[in-house]
Amino acid sequence: MTSKSSAEKAHRVAQKQAQRNKPINSSVKTAITKARKLILQKDFDAAQEAVKKASVALDEAAQKGVIHRNNAARRKSRLVKQLNDAVATSTQQKN
């Protein structure tokens, strides 16, 4: 345990913030996982919708300050890239 009252308060504040951010982080992770599973299942119409929902969840988390805006942008970019690569690979295999 800390001996300074300011450190104790900082710890309490950090715990409250973590508790407040936890459901937002959880929903973001769930949305990304759903999108990735649909991409792997090659259900591209549903995957595209799931990627949109994940993108919105990431934007909301960034706007609320739960994650940094560059973190959200990076994760959205990677998700869209996965979708585009899977679609491209699927169309190449059909031809």
C-alpha positions as a Markdown table, in Angstrom:
| # | Residue | x | y | z |
|---|---|---|---|---|
| 1 | Met | 0.0 | 0.0 | 0.0 |
| 2 | Thr | 1.1 | 3.5 | -0.7 |
| 3 | Ser | 2.1 | 5.9 | 2.1 |
| 4 | Lys | 1.1 | 9.1 | 0.3 |
| 5 | Ser | -2.5 | 10.2 | 0.2 |
| 6 | Ser | -2.1 | 11.6 | -3.3 |
| 7 | Ala | -0.9 | 8.2 | -4.5 |
| 8 | Glu | -3.9 | 6.5 | -2.8 |
| 9 | Lys | -6.3 | 8.9 | -4.5 |
| 10 | Ala | -4.6 | 8.4 | -7.9 |
| 11 | His | -5.1 | 4.6 | -7.4 |
| 12 | Arg | -8.8 | 5.1 | -6.6 |
| 13 | Val | -9.3 | 7.3 | -9.6 |
| 14 | Ala | -7.5 | 4.8 | -11.9 |
| 15 | Gln | -9.7 | 2.0 | -10.6 |
| 16 | Lys | -12.9 | 4.1 | -11.3 |
| 17 | Gln | -11.7 | 4.9 | -14.8 |
| 18 | Ala | -10.8 | 1.2 | -15.5 |
| 19 | Gln | -14.3 | 0.2 | -14.3 |
| 20 | Arg | -15.9 | 2.8 | -16.4 |
| 21 | Asn | -13.9 | 1.9 | -19.5 |
| 22 | Lys | -14.3 | -1.9 | -19.2 |
| 23 | Pro | -17.7 | -2.3 | -20.9 |
| 24 | Ile | -16.6 | -0.1 | -23.8 |
| 25 | Asn | -13.4 | -2.1 | -24.3 |
| 26 | Ser | -15.4 | -5.3 | -24.1 |
| 27 | Ser | -17.9 | -4.2 | -26.7 |
| 28 | Val | -15.1 | -3.1 | -29.0 |
| 29 | Lys | -13.3 | -6.5 | -28.7 |
| 30 | Thr | -16.6 | -8.4 | -29.2 |
| 31 | Ala | -17.4 | -6.4 | -32.4 |
| 32 | Ile | -13.9 | -7.0 | -33.8 |
| 33 | Thr | -14.0 | -10.7 | -33.0 |
| 34 | Lys | -17.3 | -11.1 | -34.7 |
| 35 | Ala | -16.1 | -9.3 | -37.8 |
| 36 | Arg | -12.9 | -11.5 | -37.9 |
| 37 | Lys | -14.9 | -14.7 | -37.5 |
| 38 | Leu | -17.2 | -13.7 | -40.4 |
| 39 | Ile | -14.2 | -12.9 | -42.6 |
| 40 | Leu | -12.7 | -16.3 | -41.9 |
| 41 | Gln | -16.0 | -18.0 | -42.7 |
| 42 | Lys | -16.0 | -16.1 | -46.0 |
| 43 | Asp | -19.4 | -14.6 | -45.3 |
| 44 | Phe | -18.5 | -11.3 | -46.9 |
| 45 | Asp | -21.8 | -9.5 | -46.8 |
| 46 | Ala | -22.3 | -10.1 | -43.1 |
| 47 | Ala | -18.6 | -9.4 | -42.5 |
| 48 | Gln | -18.9 | -6.1 | -44.2 |
| 49 | Glu | -21.7 | -5.1 | -41.8 |
| 50 | Ala | -19.8 | -6.4 | -38.9 |
| 51 | Val | -16.7 | -4.4 | -39.9 |
| 52 | Lys | -18.9 | -1.2 | -40.1 |
| 53 | Lys | -20.2 | -1.9 | -36.6 |
| 54 | Ala | -16.7 | -2.5 | -35.3 |
| 55 | Ser | -15.6 | 0.7 | -36.9 |
| 56 | Val | -18.4 | 2.6 | -35.1 |
| 57 | Ala | -17.5 | 1.0 | -31.8 |
| 58 | Leu | -13.9 | 1.9 | -32.2 |
| 59 | Asp | -14.8 | 5.5 | -33.1 |
| 60 | Glu | -17.0 | 5.8 | -30.0 |
| 61 | Ala | -14.3 | 4.4 | -27.8 |
| 62 | Ala | -11.8 | 6.9 | -29.2 |
| 63 | Gln | -14.3 | 9.8 | -28.8 |
| 64 | Lys | -14.9 | 8.9 | -25.2 |
| 65 | Gly | -11.1 | 8.7 | -24.6 |
| 66 | Val | -11.1 | 5.0 | -23.8 |
| 67 | Ile | -8.5 | 4.4 | -26.5 |
| 68 | His | -6.4 | 6.8 | -28.5 |
| 69 | Arg | -7.7 | 7.9 | -31.8 |
| 70 | Asn | -4.7 | 6.6 | -33.6 |
| 71 | Asn | -5.2 | 3.3 | -32.0 |
| 72 | Ala | -8.8 | 3.2 | -33.3 |
| 73 | Ala | -7.6 | 4.2 | -36.8 |
| 74 | Arg | -5.0 | 1.5 | -36.8 |
| 75 | Arg | -7.3 | -1.2 | -35.7 |
| 76 | Lys | -10.0 | -0.1 | -38.2 |
| 77 | Ser | -7.4 | -0.1 | -41.0 |
| 78 | Arg | -6.2 | -3.6 | -40.1 |
| 79 | Leu | -9.8 | -4.9 | -40.0 |
| 80 | Val | -10.7 | -3.5 | -43.4 |
| 81 | Lys | -7.4 | -4.7 | -44.9 |
| 82 | Gln | -8.3 | -8.3 | -43.7 |
| 83 | Leu | -11.7 | -8.0 | -45.3 |
| 84 | Asn | -10.3 | -6.7 | -48.6 |
| 85 | Asp | -7.6 | -9.3 | -48.7 |
| 86 | Ala | -10.1 | -12.1 | -48.0 |
| 87 | Val | -12.4 | -10.8 | -50.7 |
| 88 | Ala | -9.6 | -10.5 | -53.2 |
| 89 | Thr | -8.3 | -14.0 | -52.5 |
| 90 | Ser | -11.8 | -15.4 | -52.8 |
| 91 | Thr | -12.4 | -13.8 | -56.2 |
| 92 | Gln | -9.0 | -14.9 | -57.5 |
| 93 | Gln | -9.8 | -18.5 | -56.5 |
| 94 | Lys | -13.1 | -18.4 | -58.4 |
| 95 | Asn | -11.4 | -17.2 | -61.6 |
